[in-house]
Amino acid sequence: TFVEKYDFEDGYNLIKAIKKNISKKNGIIVPPYIFNLRGTLKDHYLFFLEHPDGNWAMGNFKFFKPIHKRMEHLFGFGYEKFPNKQSGLNTSFMRQEYLKLSEEKLIKINNEYPNYNYFVTEKTHVLDLNIIYEDNSFIIYRIK
């Protein structure tokens, strides 16, 4: 079940919950389709955010390689499988793929990137992991 629009209060409370429950300099896997998280959570390490990371990667091949690798770890593929940018479907596509992530995939990512111990997702994305926060729209899991 996809929620079309989130309550502003839930988004605001999610940011407060991250800042309260996850220490600075810890890694978090967040929905890559939510804009402005990198600036809002500047004291945390965010695994991959398509828009800001993609823009950086376009201008710097050294940056592109690790960013693209993270995208491949998250989704199992890179930009070559994304819909055409002009289609307007990229956000929906990323969201559908993100909501398919399993516990096994997250543990595998955590094994390669040990600082990324937290996973933020939509409340409908039910996983068998420890919950550290949830509201009507979002949930934060601890991977290990």
N, C-alpha and C positions, 0 to 999 in steps of 0.2 A: 504494500500500500504506500503510495507516494503522497506526501503532504505537499500541496502546491505552494503554500506560503506559511512562513513561520511567524509566530507571535514575536514582536520586537522584544518583549520582556524576557522570553526564553533565550533569545540570542544574547541579550545583555547579561542574564544570569549565568549563561554558559561561560562567558568570558570571566566573570567574577569567580565562578567555581574553578576554572583552570588556574587562575592566579592564586586562589586560596589553597587548592589541593595538590598542585603540582609545583614543586620548587623550581625556581629560576635555573636556567641552564640545563633543564631536562628536556629530552626529546619527545615530541608528540606527533603522531600521525593524525592529521586533521583532514576533513573533506577538502580536496583540492579545488573544488568548484565554489567555495565560499571566498569572496573577495575581501580584502583588507585585513585578513588575520595576521599576516606577517608584521605589519606595523602595529597592530593592536597587541600582539603577543611578542613584542620585540625582545623580551628577556628569556624566551624559550626557543628551543631549536625545533623548527617545523620541518617535517620530512619532505613534503613536496606540495607546492601550490602552483597550479598551472599558469595562471595569468602573470604574476610577478616573476616567477622562475623562468617561464617560457620567454618572457621579454628579455631577461638577462642572458639567457642561453642563445638567443638569436644574434646577439652582438659579440659573443665571446665563445669560441670553440672549446677552450679549456673549461669553461663553466658548463657548456652544453653536455659534455661527456658525463659528469657525475649526476647532473639533473636528469638526463635522459635515462641513465641507469636506474635511478630511483623510480622514475615513471614505469620502467619495465618491471621492476620488482613489485610495484604496487598493482599494476594492471596485467602484467604478463606480456605487454607489447608497448611500443612507443608511438610517436606521432603518426607513423605511416598508417595506422589503423583508425585514426580519428576521422570524423566527418570533415568535409571541407569547411574551413573557417567561415566562409560566407553563408553556409547553410543555416547557421544559428543553432546547430544541434550539439555543439561541443559540451556545453554545460550539462545537458540532459544525458548525453552519452557517458561523461565522466561519472555522473551521479549513479547511473545504472550499474556501471562497472564497480564503483566504490562499494555499493551496497551488496555486492556479491562476495566481498572479501570474507575469508573464513579464518577461524582460529589458527589453523595450520599455516596459512599464508602469513598471518601476522607474526606468529612465532618464528617463522623462517626469516622474515624481515628483521625481527628483533635479534636473531642470532647473528645476522650480518652487520646490523647497526645496533649494538647493545645499549646505546644511550636512549633509544626510542622505545620506552616502556609503556606509553599511554596511547590509546586509540579513541578518538572522538568521532562519533557517528550519529546518525539519526536514530531516534528511539525505536523505530520499527526494525532496526538491524540487530536482531537478537543473537548473541554469542554466548558461549559457555566460558566466560572470563569474569574476573572480579569487577564488580561495578563500584566506581568511586563517586559517581554523581549521575543523576538523571532528573529530567523534568518532562514536560509534556511533549517536547520536540527532540531533545538531544540526550545522549548518554555518553559517559566517559568510562572506558574500561582500562584496567591495568593489565598489560600483556603478561608480564612476569613479575 
